[in-house]
Amino acid sequence: MMKMQNINSGNITDSRGVAARHSEGEIAKTIEEQTAKIPSETFLMAAGGAIFLSLTLKMTGRDHHALFVGQWVAPILILGLYNKLVKVAGSDRTCR
């Protein structure tokens, strides 16, 4: 059965319009409460720092280390996106 999200209410409904009842566990709620406290700029600065460090390592001839550090950028930015989503939407807006 196809599920669609009702943007106005935040509820997930199936193709018949029946709302699904899902909620996050205590661990997810705790992580999101702590994650929401981190400023968004932190993730951008960390990603920029990883880019700079990777470039520096590459220029000094440490190619394997440069590739390793360079691969940190995408996960850091994804964590920043998650952080922003938690701040804007939260996981259980209807339950809070």
All heavy atoms as an XYZ file, in Angstrom:
728
protein
N       0.838     -1.167      0.000
C       0.000      0.000      0.000
C       0.890      1.240      0.000
O       1.841      1.330      0.754
C      -0.894     -0.026      1.232
C      -1.958      1.020      1.166
S      -3.480      0.596      2.019
C      -3.934     -0.947      1.341
N       0.574      2.181     -0.814
C       1.385      3.391     -0.948
C       1.152      4.339      0.227
O       0.026      4.579      0.628
C       1.021      4.096     -2.248
C       1.890      5.254     -2.563
S       1.454      5.860     -4.186
C       2.572      7.188     -4.317
N       2.272      4.864      0.781
C       2.168      5.812      1.888
C       2.528      7.201      1.401
O       3.431      7.366      0.603
C       3.095      5.412      3.026
C       2.669      4.157      3.719
C       3.554      3.868      4.886
C       3.078      2.622      5.596
N       3.911      2.274      6.711
N       1.807      8.186      1.891
C       2.077      9.570      1.553
C       2.140     10.363      2.844
O       1.489     10.021      3.823
C       0.965     10.130      0.664
C       0.833      9.403     -0.655
S      -0.487     10.055     -1.674
C      -1.920      9.740     -0.690
N       2.910     11.428      2.834
C       2.987     12.258      4.028
C       2.138     13.500      3.843
O       2.243     14.194      2.845
C       4.429     12.660      4.325
C       4.538     13.421      5.622
C       5.965     13.580      6.083
O       6.881     13.216      5.389
N       6.140     14.129      7.252
N       1.302     13.750      4.815
C       0.492     14.959      4.838
C       1.373     16.056      5.417
O       1.683     16.052      6.592
C      -0.761     14.733      5.684
C      -1.669     15.932      5.680
O      -1.241     17.039      5.397
N      -2.927     15.699      5.996
N       1.798     16.990      4.589
C       2.748     18.022      5.006
C       2.175     18.924      6.084
O       2.860     19.311      7.015
C       3.191     18.860      3.786
C       3.942     17.964      2.809
C       4.048     20.031      4.215
C       4.280     18.623      1.510
N       0.910     19.228      6.025
C       0.318     20.138      7.007
C       0.279     19.558      8.411
O       0.550     20.242      9.378
C      -1.102     20.526      6.569
C      -1.077     21.342      5.307
O      -0.119     22.046      5.041
N      -2.116     21.231      4.514
N      -0.053     18.287      8.537
C      -0.200     17.707      9.870
C       1.023     16.936     10.319
O       1.183     16.662     11.490
C      -1.415     16.778      9.898
O      -1.175     15.649      9.077
N       1.897     16.543      9.373
C       3.063     15.757      9.735
C       2.745     14.279      9.885
O       3.611     13.480     10.189
N       1.484     13.875      9.661
C       1.107     12.474      9.766
C       1.375     11.758      8.460
O       1.249     12.335      7.383
C      -0.381     12.324     10.103
C      -0.698     12.852     11.480
O       0.129     12.776     12.381
N      -1.892     13.379     11.644
N       1.721     10.493      8.551
C       1.892      9.674      7.362
C       0.597      8.910      7.155
O       0.070      8.289      8.078
C       3.082      8.715      7.516
C       4.369      9.523      7.651
C       3.162      7.759      6.349
C       5.602      8.692      7.896
N       0.069      8.974      5.926
C      -1.183      8.297      5.620
C      -0.971      7.334      4.473
O      -0.087      7.520      3.640
C      -2.276      9.314      5.240
O      -1.838     10.066      4.114
C      -2.575     10.259      6.387
N      -1.800      6.291      4.407
C      -1.734      5.383      3.272
C      -2.622      5.929      2.154
O      -3.178      7.017      2.262
C      -2.096      3.955      3.686
C      -3.535      3.819      4.189
O      -4.343      4.719      3.933
O      -3.817      2.792      4.833
N      -2.764      5.161      1.078
C      -3.510      5.654     -0.090
C      -4.992      5.865      0.205
O      -5.668      6.584     -0.507
C      -3.340      4.690     -1.262
O      -3.819      3.406     -0.898
N      -5.494      5.277      1.277
C      -6.901      5.461      1.654
C      -7.087      6.653      2.576
O      -8.197      6.977      2.967
C      -7.427      4.209      2.349
C      -7.389      2.973      1.472
C      -7.717      1.747      2.260
N      -6.643      1.578      3.242
C      -6.669      0.733      4.250
N      -7.721     -0.019      4.455
N      -5.657      0.631      5.080
N      -5.973      7.295      2.984
C      -6.058      8.445      3.869
C      -6.065      8.069      5.340
O      -6.348      8.889      6.189
N      -5.738      6.802      5.649
C      -5.720      6.346      7.034
C      -4.369      6.700      7.642
O      -3.319      6.370      7.093
C      -5.953      4.813      7.115
C      -5.874      4.329      8.555
C      -7.284      4.456      6.484
N      -4.394      7.392      8.769
C      -3.150      7.827      9.413
C      -2.453      6.652     10.072
O      -3.073      5.838     10.734
C      -3.442      8.902     10.448
N      -1.141      6.572      9.868
C      -0.324      5.548     10.516
C       0.109      6.074     11.878
O       0.403      7.249     12.030
C       0.882      5.232      9.660
N       0.172      5.224     12.861
C       0.570      5.605     14.213
C       1.977      5.085     14.473
O       2.166      3.934     14.825
C      -0.398      5.025     15.250
C      -1.823      5.414     15.020
C      -2.097      6.756     15.674
N      -3.513      7.069     15.511
C      -3.932      8.256     15.211
N      -3.096      9.237     15.042
N      -5.216      8.489     15.077
N       2.956      5.939     14.277
C       4.346      5.588     14.526
C       4.937      6.632     15.448
O       4.609      7.805     15.360
C       5.165      5.565     13.226
C       4.657      4.585     12.228
N       4.835      3.233     12.361
C       3.984      4.763     11.071
C       4.277      2.617     11.330
N       3.758      3.529     10.529
N       5.824      6.190     16.320
C       6.512      7.151     17.171
C       7.950      6.702     17.371
O       8.274      5.535     17.182
C       5.810      7.292     18.528
O       5.870      6.073     19.226
N       8.797      7.643     17.741
C      10.201      7.356     17.966
C      10.398      6.793     19.362
O       9.646      7.097     20.278
C      11.038      8.631     17.811
C      11.060      9.184     16.411
C      11.794      8.288     15.435
O      12.610      7.447     15.858
O      11.540      8.434     14.230
N      11.460      6.020     19.524
C      11.805      5.473     20.823
C      12.501      6.520     21.679
O      12.821      7.625     21.228
N      12.736      6.164     22.924
C      13.359      7.089     23.863
C      14.787      7.451     23.456
O      15.215      8.583     23.648
C      13.349      6.492     25.275
C      11.960      6.434     25.893
C      11.306      7.800     25.978
O      11.983      8.779     26.382
O      10.119      7.904     25.639
N      15.511      6.493     22.901
C      16.896      6.769     22.487
C      16.915      7.821     21.386
O      17.692      8.773     21.438
C      17.601      5.480     22.035
C      17.756      4.521     23.220
C      18.955      5.783     21.413
C      18.277      3.156     22.865
N      16.051      7.662     20.380
C      15.990      8.632     19.280
C      15.586     10.012     19.798
O      16.152     11.027     19.371
C      15.007      8.166     18.213
N      14.641     10.067     20.705
C      14.210     11.354     21.261
C      15.354     12.033     22.000
O      15.578     13.231     21.862
C      13.026     11.161     22.215
C      11.729     10.828     21.518
C      10.624     10.639     22.530
C       9.345     10.191     21.854
N       8.271      9.958     22.820
N      16.097     11.247     22.783
C      17.226     11.800     23.534
C      18.304     12.322     22.603
O      18.836     13.421     22.797
C      17.820     10.732     24.478
O      16.782     10.257     25.335
C      18.949     11.301     25.309
N      18.628     11.538     21.569
C      19.644     11.965     20.605
C      19.207     13.244     19.910
O      19.995     14.179     19.745
C      19.914     10.847     19.578
C      20.646      9.685     20.253
C      20.721     11.382     18.388
C      20.770      8.446     19.400
N      17.955     13.325     19.509
C      17.464     14.509     18.811
C      17.435     15.731     19.713
O      17.703     16.846     19.263
C      16.095     14.239     18.196
C      16.197     13.283     17.022
C      14.877     13.015     16.345
O      13.859     13.610     16.738
O      14.868     12.204     15.417
N      17.133     15.544     20.982
C      17.156     16.683     21.913
C      18.569     17.243     22.039
O      18.760     18.466     22.075
C      16.652     16.251     23.294
C      15.157     16.050     23.357
C      14.710     15.455     24.680
O      15.540     15.336     25.608
O      13.518     15.109     24.786
N      19.557     16.367     22.107
C      20.942     16.812     22.232
C      21.458     17.380     20.910
O      22.167     18.382     20.884
C      21.843     15.657     22.696
C      21.476     15.120     24.063
C      21.441     16.195     25.132
O      22.336     17.006     25.238
N      20.382     16.196     25.934
N      21.105     16.744     19.799
C      21.550     17.190     18.478
C      21.015     18.575     18.154
O      21.714     19.386     17.546
C      21.079     16.195     17.398
O      21.571     14.902     17.719
C      21.579     16.581     16.028
N      19.796     18.861     18.558
C      19.176     20.156     18.259
C      19.897     21.304     18.953
O      19.761     22.461     18.542
C      17.706     20.143     18.658
N      20.684     21.024     19.969
C      21.416     22.067     20.687
C      22.669     22.528     19.936
O      23.215     23.579     20.247
C      21.830     21.562     22.071
C      20.656     21.282     22.982
C      21.130     20.703     24.303
C      19.965     20.331     25.185
N      20.408     19.696     26.443
N      23.117     21.737     18.952
C      24.340     22.073     18.214
C      24.002     23.088     17.129
O      23.108     22.853     16.309
C      24.959     20.815     17.576
C      25.269     19.774     18.644
C      26.208     21.163     16.780
C      25.677     18.422     18.098
N      24.718     24.217     17.078
C      24.453     25.207     16.025
C      24.760     24.650     14.632
O      25.688     23.860     14.463
C      25.407     26.358     16.361
C      25.900     26.107     17.732
C      25.749     24.660     18.007
N      23.985     25.062     13.645
C      24.170     24.584     12.274
C      25.541     24.946     11.714
O      26.107     24.206     10.918
C      23.074     25.156     11.376
O      21.810     24.723     11.813
N      26.072     26.093     12.132
C      27.377     26.521     11.630
C      28.477     25.532     12.002
O      29.494     25.436     11.306
C      27.774     27.894     12.181
C      26.808     29.004     11.885
C      25.751     29.142     12.973
O      26.049     28.983     14.171
O      24.603     29.398     12.598
N      28.296     24.807     13.088
C      29.296     23.847     13.531
C      29.565     22.806     12.452
O      30.712     22.463     12.179
C      28.831     23.139     14.831
O      28.558     24.130     15.808
C      29.860     22.161     15.337
N      28.499     22.319     11.823
C      28.657     21.304     10.794
C      29.308     21.875      9.541
O      30.144     21.221      8.910
C      27.306     20.667     10.466
C      26.737     19.894     11.627
C      25.788     20.460     12.454
C      27.170     18.613     11.902
C      25.274     19.760     13.526
C      26.664     17.902     12.979
C      25.715     18.479     13.790
N      28.943     23.107      9.177
C      29.571     23.735      8.010
C      31.062     23.985      8.252
O      31.892     23.755      7.373
C      28.864     25.045      7.670
C      27.462     24.911      7.110
C      26.814     26.281      6.958
C      27.484     24.191      5.789
N      31.390     24.436      9.450
C      32.801     24.683      9.775
C      33.587     23.373      9.819
O      34.724     23.307      9.352
C      32.919     25.421     11.113
C      32.289     26.796     11.078
S      32.979     27.797      9.776
C      34.030     28.823     10.726
N      32.989     22.328     10.364
C      33.668     21.030     10.421
C      33.908     20.474      9.013
O      34.987     19.952      8.723
C      32.855     20.037     11.245
N      32.920     20.618      8.136
C      33.084     20.157      6.759
C      34.156     20.975      6.043
O      35.004     20.425      5.333
C      31.760     20.248      6.001
N      34.137     22.296      6.247
C      35.174     23.146      5.659
C      36.551     22.801      6.192
O      37.537     22.775      5.446
N      36.641     22.510      7.488
C      37.908     22.111      8.082
C      38.419     20.797      7.512
O      39.620     20.632      7.264
N      37.502     19.855      7.277
C      37.889     18.577      6.678
C      38.392     18.770      5.253
O      39.372     18.132      4.837
C      36.720     17.597      6.707
N      37.755     19.668      4.508
C      38.207     19.964      3.148
C      39.611     20.572      3.186
O      40.510     20.161      2.434
C      37.219     20.904      2.425
C      35.902     20.190      2.154
C      37.820     21.439      1.125
C      34.779     21.102      1.681
N      39.803     21.541      4.058
C      41.102     22.202      4.185
C      42.187     21.213      4.616
O      43.288     21.197      4.063
C      41.012     23.365      5.175
C      42.308     24.082      5.374
C      42.799     24.942      4.402
C      43.053     23.878      6.525
C      44.010     25.592      4.573
C      44.260     24.527      6.718
C      44.745     25.386      5.734
N      41.875     20.379      5.602
C      42.838     19.387      6.075
C      43.168     18.380      4.984
O      44.337     18.019      4.789
C      42.300     18.672      7.317
C      43.197     17.595      7.927
C      44.559     18.167      8.320
C      42.502     16.980      9.133
N      42.163     17.946      4.242
C      42.385     17.009      3.145
C      43.273     17.622      2.069
O      44.195     16.973      1.567
C      41.042     16.590      2.542
O      41.235     15.720      1.455
N      43.015     18.868      1.735
C      43.839     19.568      0.741
C      45.278     19.706      1.232
O      46.228     19.475      0.469
C      43.242     20.944      0.443
C      43.988     21.814     -0.569
C      44.030     21.131     -1.926
C      43.324     23.167     -0.679
N      45.438     20.045      2.503
C      46.785     20.179      3.077
C      47.518     18.846      3.045
O      48.706     18.781      2.678
C      46.687     20.694      4.531
O      45.989     21.944      4.521
C      48.060     20.883      5.141
N      46.838     17.776      3.412
C      47.456     16.452      3.380
C      47.846     16.056      1.956
O      48.911     15.470      1.730
C      46.518     15.411      3.988
C      46.321     15.493      5.499
C      45.144     14.619      5.930
C      47.591     15.096      6.228
N      46.999     16.362      1.005
C      47.285     16.047     -0.406
C      48.515     16.807     -0.881
O      49.379     16.250     -1.570
C      46.067     16.389     -1.265
C      46.215     16.069     -2.725
C      46.166     14.586     -2.947
C      46.129     14.281     -4.430
N      46.292     12.854     -4.688
N      48.609     18.078     -0.503
C      49.746     18.894     -0.949
C      51.058     18.455     -0.291
O      52.123     18.696     -0.844
C      49.467     20.369     -0.666
C      48.392     20.923     -1.581
S      47.866     22.646     -1.341
C      48.992     23.380     -0.266
N      50.975     17.812      0.865
C      52.187     17.339      1.539
C      52.528     15.908      1.148
O      53.451     15.318      1.705
C      52.050     17.440      3.070
O      50.938     16.657      3.498
C      51.890     18.885      3.511
N      51.783     15.350      0.197
C      52.106     14.028     -0.321
C      51.512     12.867      0.454
O      51.837     11.719      0.181
N      50.668     13.131      1.392
C      50.039     12.057      2.178
C      48.670     11.730      1.574
O      47.628     12.021      2.136
C      49.946     12.490      3.633
C      51.332     12.779      4.221
C      51.277     13.415      5.563
N      50.850     12.421      6.567
C      50.580     12.728      7.813
N      50.688     13.976      8.232
N      50.206     11.792      8.658
N      48.729     11.108      0.386
C      47.530     10.884     -0.419
C      46.468     10.025      0.271
O      45.276     10.340      0.212
C      47.902     10.251     -1.756
C      48.695     11.201     -2.644
O      48.715     12.411     -2.354
O      49.288     10.725     -3.628
N      46.878      8.944      0.909
C      45.894      8.062      1.548
C      45.187      8.763      2.714
O      43.976      8.617      2.893
C      46.555      6.765      2.021
C      47.020      5.900      0.899
N      46.150      5.260      0.032
C      48.263      5.572      0.468
C      46.823      4.585     -0.869
N      48.128      4.757     -0.621
N      45.937      9.520      3.475
C      45.335     10.275      4.579
C      44.390     11.358      4.034
O      43.330     11.618      4.610
C      46.415     10.914      5.455
C      47.183      9.918      6.259
N      48.395      9.424      5.837
C      46.906      9.319      7.430
C      48.843      8.564      6.734
N      47.950      8.471      7.718
N      44.786     11.982      2.936
C      43.950     13.019      2.324
C      42.616     12.439      1.862
O      41.560     13.057      2.065
C      44.686     13.660      1.152
N      42.652     11.258      1.261
C      41.409     10.622      0.823
C      40.536     10.250      2.022
O      39.314     10.419      1.991
C      41.712      9.376     -0.008
C      42.290      9.630     -1.397
C      42.719      8.320     -2.042
C      41.276     10.338     -2.272
N      41.167      9.747      3.070
C      40.422      9.368      4.272
C      39.706     10.578      4.877
O      38.504     10.538      5.144
C      41.374      8.737      5.293
C      40.726      8.385      6.599
C      39.803      7.361      6.674
C      41.042      9.079      7.748
C      39.197      7.027      7.883
C      40.451      8.763      8.958
C      39.528      7.728      9.019
N      40.427     11.659      5.059
C      39.834     12.863      5.655
C      38.820     13.486      4.700
O      37.770     13.970      5.135
C      40.934     13.872      6.050
C      40.329     15.189      6.517
C      41.819     13.282      7.143
N      39.086     13.441      3.406
C      38.167     14.003      2.420
C      36.814     13.318      2.415
O      35.792     13.931      2.086
N      36.797     12.053      2.813
C      35.529     11.325      2.850
C      34.680     11.696      4.053
O      33.529     11.286      4.146
C      35.792      9.816      2.834
C      36.324      9.345      1.504
C      36.598      7.853      1.486
O      36.449      7.156      2.482
N      37.000      7.363      0.327
N      35.203     12.475      4.960
C      34.425     12.929      6.124
C      33.423     14.008      5.739
O      32.423     14.195      6.440
C      35.341     13.512      7.192
C      36.315     12.579      7.814
C      36.394     11.230      7.664
C      37.375     12.947      8.694
N      37.440     10.744      8.394
C      38.058     11.768      9.037
C      37.818     14.156      9.215
C      39.148     11.764      9.896
C      38.903     14.145     10.068
C      39.559     12.968     10.400
N      33.680     14.730      4.661
C      32.883     15.911      4.330
C      31.405     15.574      4.138
O      30.537     16.209      4.740
C      33.455     16.633      3.086
C      32.577     17.811      2.693
C      34.882     17.080      3.357
N      31.101     14.585      3.309
C      29.699     14.240      3.043
C      28.952     13.811      4.305
O      27.847     14.318      4.567
C      29.602     13.175      1.954
N      29.495     12.904      5.133
C      28.771     12.547      6.357
C      28.568     13.732      7.308
O      27.514     13.835      7.953
C      29.648     11.484      7.021
C      30.440     10.906      5.917
C      30.654     12.020      4.952
N      29.542     14.616      7.387
C      29.393     15.792      8.257
C      28.242     16.669      7.755
O      27.417     17.137      8.544
C      30.704     16.598      8.337
C      31.759     15.801      9.105
C      30.477     17.960      8.994
C      33.159     16.393      9.034
N      28.183     16.882      6.445
C      27.097     17.686      5.888
C      25.742     17.000      6.043
O      24.724     17.666      6.291
C      27.376     18.024      4.421
C      28.546     18.975      4.186
C      28.808     19.129      2.702
C      28.291     20.327      4.836
N      25.710     15.689      5.941
C      24.460     14.950      6.144
C      24.016     15.075      7.600
O      22.825     15.249      7.882
C      24.614     13.481      5.716
C      24.742     13.405      4.194
C      23.432     12.639      6.196
C      25.140     12.043      3.671
N      24.956     14.987      8.528
C      24.614     15.197      9.935
C      24.082     16.609     10.165
O      23.167     16.815     10.964
C      25.824     14.929     10.829
C      26.209     13.468     10.992
C      27.554     13.361     11.706
C      25.146     12.705     11.735
N      24.651     17.587      9.461
C      24.150     18.961      9.554
C      22.730     19.077      9.036
O      21.906     19.792      9.605
N      22.450     18.367      7.952
C      21.090     18.358      7.406
C      20.122     17.714      8.394
O      19.024     18.226      8.630
C      21.062     17.613      6.077
C      19.721     17.482      5.379
C      19.155     18.854      5.050
C      19.861     16.652      4.133
N      20.530     16.616      9.000
C      19.711     15.955     10.026
C      19.467     16.905     11.196
O      18.349     17.010     11.703
C      20.414     14.682     10.509
C      19.688     13.988     11.635
C      18.565     13.225     11.380
C      20.120     14.115     12.949
C      17.888     12.591     12.414
C      19.453     13.492     13.982
C      18.342     12.727     13.709
O      17.688     12.112     14.730
N      20.504     17.600     11.601
C      20.396     18.574     12.686
C      19.344     19.635     12.354
O      18.496     19.982     13.177
C      21.760     19.224     12.930
C      21.737     20.260     14.020
O      21.115     20.088     15.050
N      22.432     21.355     13.791
N      19.390     20.142     11.132
C      18.438     21.175     10.714
C      17.010     20.615     10.681
O      16.063     21.273     11.128
C      18.833     21.716      9.339
C      17.985     22.866      8.866
C      18.050     24.052      9.796
C      19.193     24.949      9.427
N      19.195     26.203     10.176
N      16.844     19.391     10.183
C      15.517     18.782     10.134
C      14.948     18.570     11.527
O      13.749     18.776     11.759
C      15.561     17.450      9.388
C      15.696     17.538      7.879
C      15.942     16.159      7.287
C      14.471     18.177      7.267
N      15.796     18.164     12.458
C      15.338     17.968     13.837
C      14.884     19.284     14.432
O      13.860     19.353     15.121
C      16.452     17.328     14.699
C      16.139     17.414     16.175
C      16.667     15.888     14.287
N      15.620     20.353     14.146
C      15.237     21.667     14.679
C      13.915     22.147     14.094
O      13.097     22.741     14.784
C      16.325     22.694     14.380
C      17.551     22.524     15.221
C      18.577     23.573     14.862
C      19.828     23.401     15.690
N      20.841     24.388     15.351
N      13.706     21.888     12.815
C      12.516     22.389     12.127
C      11.305     21.501     12.373
O      10.225     21.985     12.703
C      12.781     22.525     10.610
C      11.514     22.860      9.859
C      13.841     23.573     10.358
N      11.479     20.187     12.227
C      10.330     19.288     12.279
C      10.272     18.404     13.509
O       9.199     18.095     13.990
C      10.312     18.401     11.025
N      11.412     17.979     14.018
C      11.407     17.036     15.133
C      10.921     15.679     14.676
O      10.488     15.511     13.543
N      11.004     14.696     15.547
C      10.578     13.358     15.138
C       9.122     13.078     15.483
O       8.436     12.404     14.764
C      11.456     12.308     15.802
O      11.290     12.364     17.201
N       8.671     13.598     16.573
C       7.305     13.343     17.033
C       6.596     14.639     17.337
O       6.145     14.886     18.443
C       7.320     12.473     18.285
C       7.558     11.012     17.992
O       7.328     10.577     16.862
O       7.959     10.331     18.919
N       6.486     15.499     16.370
C       5.856     16.803     16.625
C       4.449     16.676     17.160
O       4.004     17.463     17.967
C       5.813     17.618     15.334
C       7.046     18.463     15.178
C       6.801     19.417     14.098
N       6.720     20.732     14.726
C       6.786     21.842     14.074
N       6.912     21.839     12.793
N       6.721     22.983     14.697
N       3.724     15.670     16.701
C       2.338     15.521     17.130
C       2.242     15.004     18.564
O       1.234     15.196     19.222
C       1.572     14.569     16.198
O       2.243     13.307     16.170
C       1.500     15.133     14.802
N       3.316     14.356     19.070
C       3.295     13.783     20.428
C       3.852     14.737     21.475
O       3.713     14.491     22.655
C       4.105     12.482     20.460
S       3.394     11.208     19.428
N       4.521     15.794     21.086
C       5.163     16.696     22.053
C       4.264     17.771     22.536
O       3.360     18.199     22.057
C       6.406     17.317     21.426
C       7.463     16.269     21.246
C       8.693     16.900     20.699
N       9.634     15.817     20.475
C      10.792     15.963     19.914
N      11.183     17.126     19.511
N      11.580     14.957     19.737
